[in-house]
């Protein structure tokens, strides 16, 4: 007998249980629609999104996964048994190597890369007790390398694999300024950055980063918010990121000052774990709240968007587990009439992921985050050069992630880890057996 979710709910006394729950919990059960008939008992926001197998004529079996290092730059390289190679740059790797080497990468060995959506779900379930940014980053790095491999095999950019390219150029907003700067110095960074890049939007750092209402020095934030509008004028879109600096009262106070000076969004006003605090701030303000860079639960993104914790979903493509999971967050937001602006701290070679994401995501806002300090010449070991022109970055046209790395540069890299055996007890073949 095949049980639907409603059958299960009835047979297990779920209705009586729901009636006994506090209103704040019982009410949420009505928020989630019944799963589609095609995937019973899989929640809607976890449903597969892409027909990757249908874009290939034969399996793409994963033979090995490697981590490489050249200087301060890390890469993940994947190979198929047919000799195809995918590679992607990474961030924040050294502290995660054991998780990558022993828990994540071995799971993919012997699997069919076309089953990538399912494999990502299953490697998480194998390691769910370690659910965290380090685990999801390791999954994201393997995923992006495999997407590069798949794109090269299919001769398509990743954006074309993941729903189809909608944009060839991505407008960016400048970020990456520093709280150690005075208000005047931080505004001056963007007084230089706007004419140098043609950017139409910028984001400032305010407060003290998880500081319990402390600022770098008294009055810095208030002065910065006013001075930025005065110096940059009314035509530049202004945003600000508090990195969890405030309690509710001060979050509302600062948010209203931002409203007074016509800021575009207020990012992470309260500590990221304190959802009710951020919710209270968001509901008290007219300015949209952007939130979610520390989050990696699809269920939580759904709940936060439905309950007014934020109006703009802001997952980090790495911290949240990769491009496919970011696309699932975008699907949640789109259904609810909201937008997505992924958090991003990467530039140059490692920023290609956010460009591929924005190229194929309908409800990505017109501006994607791009850190900027001062004009710098791109290193010679990769192409394209990711030069900002008229406030935009061009999405690479090459197959896969679109990054072309000098082979000699990779030859000079050290192999930090090489995995070519499956995880102990793991089967091979498709993800459906994981």
N, C-alpha and C positions, 0 to 999 in steps of 0.2 A: 504494500500500500504506500502511495506517495503522499506525504503530508505537506500541506501548505503551511505557511506561517500562521495563518488563522486557525488551522486545525491544531497545530502545536499549542498555540495560545489557549485554545479551548480545552484540550486534553490535559494540560498541565495546570489548569486552574489559574492561568495567567490573568484572567479578568478579575478574579477575586483579589489576586495579589495587587494589581494596579489600583483597585479601589482602596486598598489599605495603605498605599504609599502617600507621603506628603504631597500636597498639591504641586510643589515645585518640581517633583520628580515625575509624578503621574502624568502631569500635563505634557511632558516631553514625548511620551509614547505615541501621541497622536500626530507628532510632527513628521514622522517618517512614513512615507508611502509604502504600500506592500511591494515586495520585489516583483519584477517582471516575470512572466511565466518562463522566459528563456533561462533564467538563472535563479531558481527557487532558493530561498533562504540566504541569498546574497543581497546585502543592502544596496540601495540604488546607487549611492555614491562610490561603491566599490565595484560596480559593474565594469567589465572590460570596455574599452573605448575604441580600440583600433584592431582592424583585421590584418595584423602583421603577416600571418602565414599566407594569406591570400595575395600578398605582394611578391611572393617568391615562388619559383617553380620546384624547389627541392629544399630539404632540411639544411640548416646552417648549424652544424654541431660544434660546440665549443670545446676546443682542445686544451687551451691554457689561458691563464690570467697572470699577468706580471705587474709588479710595481717597480718603476724606474725612478732614479734621481740623478739630476745633473745640477750641481750647485744647490740652489735653494728651490729648484723647480722639480715637482713630482708629476709622474704620469702613470696612467694605468693602460696597459697594452693587452688586448685580447686577440687570440688567434682561433680560427676555425680549422677543422680537420682538412678542409679543402685549400688551406693556405691563405685565406683572407685575413687581413689585419685591421683592427680598430685601435685607436689611441686617443686619449683625452688628457688634458691637464687637470690637476686637482688642487685643492687647498686644504689646509689644516690636516695634514696626514700623519706626521711623526707620532703623535700620541695615540693614533688609531691603528697602527700597523698590526698589532696582534689580533684585533677584531677582524680586520681585513683578511689576514693570512689564514686564520684558523676557523673562522665562523662564516664569513661571507663568500669569499672567492671560491672555496672548494665546492660550495653548493651548485655553482654554475657549470662545473666541469662535466662534460658528457651530455649536457642538455642541448636542446634545440633552441638557438637564440631567437627563433621566430615566436617562441612561447614567452617572450620577455615579460609581458604584462603579468602572466600567471606566476612566473618564476620570482618576480619581485614580491608578490603577495606571500608566496610560500617560504622564501628565505626569511621573511619577517616572522612568520608563524613558527619556524624552527627555532627562532631566537627571541621570541616576544618578551621574555623576562628581562632582556637587555635593551628594550625599546628606549631609544635615546638619540640625541644628535650624533654621537660617534657611530652608532650602528647604521643610522640612515645615511650618513655621509658615505660610509664604505659601500653601501648598496648603490647609492647615487653614482659613485665613481665607476663601478662595474657597469651599471646601466648605460652611462653615457659612452663608455668605450664600446659596448656592444651595439648601441645605436649607431655609432660611427661605423662599425664593421658592417652592420646591416645596410646602412645607407650606401656604403661603397659597393657592396654586393648588388644592391638593387639599382645603383647608379642614380640615387636620389638624395637631395639634402634631407636632413632629419625632419625639418618642418613639413616636407612633402610626405614622409612616412607617417607623421603624427597628425593627420587630418587635412593636409594641403596648405601650401603657402598662401597667405593672404596679403603679406607685406614684403616689399623688397628692402625698405629702409625703415629703421626704428628710431623715432625721436627719443632723446634721452634727457634725464634731468641730472644735474651734477650733484654729487654728494661726496662724503669722505673728509669733510673738514674736521677740526679737532677741538675738543673742549679745553685743551691747555692754552689755546689762543684767547686773547682778549676779544671782547665784542667787536672792537674796531678791526682787529687783525683778521678775524674770521670773515667779516663782511668783505674785507679787502681781497681775500682769496677769490671770492666770486665776482668782485669788481674786475678782476683780471680774467677769471675763467669764462665769463659770459662773452666778452668780445673775442677771446681766443678760440672759442669753440662754436659760437653761434647758438649756444643753448638758450632755450626759452623758459627753462625752469631750473630751480636749485633747491637744495635742502640743507638746513642748518642743524647743528647739534646744540640742544638746549638742556638745561638742568645739569645733573651730575652723574648719570648712569647708575640706576638702582641705588640712589643716594639718600633716600628718605627725606626728600625736599631740600637737600643741600645743593648749592650751586658751586661752580668753580670759584667764584667770589661773589659776594652779595650784589645783586642787581644786574649781573651779567646778562641773564636771559632776557629780562625786560628791556634792557638797552639794545641788545642785539636785534630783537624782534622789531623794534621801532626803527633802528638805524638801517636795517636791511631794506625795508620798504622805502625809506628816504633816499638811500644811495642807488638802489637798483631800479626804482621807479615802478609805475603801475603796470607796465607791460610784461614784466617778468613774473612768472608763477613762483610763489614762495611756499615752501613746505618746511616742517620742523620735526625733529626726532628727539624724544625725551629719553629713550632707552630705559623706561620704567622708573623715572626719577620721582614721581609724585604720588601722594595720596589723593583721595577724591577731591578734597577741597582745593588743593593747590593745582591739581589737574584741570579743574573747571576754571580756576582763576587764570591760569596761563592760556587755556583754550579760548577764553573770552577776549584776552588781549590779542590773540592771533586772529580772532574774528574781526576785531576792531581794525586790524591792519590788513584784512582781506587775504589771509593765508588760505592755501588750497586744501591741505590736510594736516592732521596732527597725528604723528606716529608714536605708538606705544607710550601713552601718558603714564601708565601705572605698571608695577612689576608684572611680568608676563604670566606668573602663576595665578595672580589675583584677578580672575575673570570678572567677578562681580564688581570690583573696583573700576576696571576699565569700562564695563557696561554702564555703570553709574555716570561716569564722565561722558561717555558717548551719548547717552540719552539726555544729558543736560545741555549739550552744545548743538549749534547749527553746523559747525565745521565738521566734515567727515573725519572719523577716526580710522587710521590704517593700523593693522595689527596682524600678528601671526608669524613673525620671523622665527620664533623659538618653537613653534608648534609642529607636530608631525603626525597628528591623529586626524584622519579624514572625518571621523565622527565628530571630533571637537570643532573642526572648521565648520561643518554643517550646523552644529548647535550654536556656535558663536555668531554666524551670519543670520540665523533665524531669530536670535534673541537680542540682537542689537549691540553685541559687544564691539563690533566694528562694522563699517560700511564698505571698507576696502580690504580684501583679503591679501595678505602679504607673506606668503610662504617663501622661505629660502629654497631655491631649487636643489641645493645640496642637503641642507639640514632636514628637509621634508622627504628626501628619498629619491630625487631625480625628476626628470622631465615628465615622465608618465604620471607620477603622483601629483605634480604641479598642475598638469592638465586636468586631473580629476578634481582638484580644488577649484580650478577655473570653471569646470562644469557645474559644481555646486553653486558657485557665485552667479554664473549666468542664469541658472534656473530661477534664482531669487532676485534677479534684476540688479546684481551688484558687479563690481569690477575687480580685477586682480592686478596687482603691481608687485611682482616678486622682489623680495629683499635681495640685494646684490652687493658684495664687497669685492668682486673680481673685475680685473681689467685685462686688456690684451688677450693673450691666447686662451686664458681660462674664462673669459667672458662670453665665449661663443655660445655657451649653453643658453644664456638669457636671450640672445639674438634669435636662436632657433625657436625658442619657446614663443617669443613675441611674434615671430613671423607667421605662426599658425594658430594663434589664440584670438578668437573673435573679441572677447571682452577684456583683453589686455588694454589698459588705458593708453592714451597717446604717448605717455612718457615712461620709459623704463629707467631704472636707477643705474648710474654709472659713476663710480668714484673718480675724482679728479683733484689733483693738487697743483700741478704746473705742467707746461708743455714738456713732453719727453719723447725722445726718438724711440721708435719701436725696436726691440732687439732684432738682430738679423736672422735668428734661427727659425722664425715662423712667418707665414703669410696667411691672410692679409695683414695690413699694419694697424687695423682698427682705428683709423683716424676719424675723429669727429669732424664732420663738415656740415655747416648750416644747422648745427644742433642734432645731427642724425648720424647713426652708424649703419653702414650697409650690411645686410645679411649675406654671409659668404654663399657663393653659388656652387662651390665644389660639393661632390657627393659626401654623405655622412655629416659629421658636425661642421665640416667646411674648413677645418684647420689643416694647413699643409706645413709639416715640420721638416726641417733640414735633416736628411738621413745621417749626416756626419755628426750632428748634435746628439742624436739618439745613440749613435755608436759610442759616444763618450760617456754615456750615462751608466751608472751602476745599477745592477739588478738588485733591488732591495728584497724582493720576494718573488718567487715563481711557483705557481700552483698548477699542477697538471694531473692531480689525482682527485677524485670526488671526495666529498666529506664522508667520514666513516658512517656506514649504515645508509647512505643515500643511494637511491637507484639512479640509473641513467635514463636518457630519453626525454620525453616531454615533461613540462611542469605539472601536468595533471597527475603525475604519480608522486609529487614531492611531499 
